[in-house]
């Protein structure tokens, strides 16, 4: 289809004096849509691509478009090639806009300009994402966002050779503005390429203020990041998967109880230990059951057993469900009488001058008992540590002086049930 010819035909049709009940603008739009529909079925540049349903959702659906090359640099100010395309939608009311993402030909594409040809049709200029921005957010989630690393096309002096693509020494990265990318901060580090190269966002290099709506500071469709080269840190960077600073937000959650068996009708409470970078933390968790007909559990860890069978109860970090722990419960009609002594603090390294408080309880079939637990320590001279009994279920260990070997042995006993734990008395560093 010739775009110039099509536009001429439409203009000729619109010049006819219509008789209609709708407004003149609605009549013109309907006539335009008919012209587009008539020529659409015979066009040779129609393709089915995937379009993001809403900006930032990462949920895509198929849509039919016309795809054209962008051959002129007049409007874009760049030497253009296979990284640029124009797309035209059949429906003149098609919802699209700056920052919208598409997928086709094994690539992601981002809309960087709309109505590129100044058409009455719904059309946009899109640019291919030539890399991926990867980072770990403050909740430990691994985030991946298709991005564009800007480049210049440089001409060689030898006319027998093609142009070469050379990245700038300080790169500009273009990404979609969404709930994930708007949290990127100055000085944040990223890894690109193979072998990996590291870049860091400049102190003032987060350009997120080009609003689509003047008074709406959250309406920017794109974010431009300006980055300088930086050093790889082998201790903190995951060079295999391309994530920088992987140890900044290392979360873990561990259910304190082991798998057990109980009878129908029993109930109890599960507890968990939550750590951030090896230290106790109080981040939010949620509990779930993989079969609520066998067992239910609320977000405080209170469970109820409803029918026989096997069920898995899971504890997950609310803001990162990949951080989780689970146990299995076998529900039967008979008592299995599984017993264990459980600690609510899983810290077994105490540094010199520091203390840790532990809660210790007897569980029978997963139900916490009111039994008194007798606590004692041995195997390390007393000048290295202080054991304080707080009450019948809590004790405190203080590391007074480092002891390289052996570990402090803490003995826990509740009647015929006992447990031994080892605590390392570490140095200051």
PyMOL commands that set and color helices and strands:
alter all, ss='L'
color gray80, all
select helices_A, chain A and resi 3-14+24-40+181-183+382-384
alter helices_A, ss='H'
color red, helices_A
select strands_A, chain A and resi 46-52+60-69+84-89+101-104+107-114+123-128+131-136+142-149+151-154+164-167+171-176+189-192+197-207+222-230+251-255+260-263+267-269+272-276+279-280+285-289+295-297+302-305+309-317+320-332+339-343+349-351+355-364+367-368+374-378+385-391+394-399+403-414+417-426
alter strands_A, ss='S'
color yellow, strands_A
deselect
rebuild
show_as cartoon
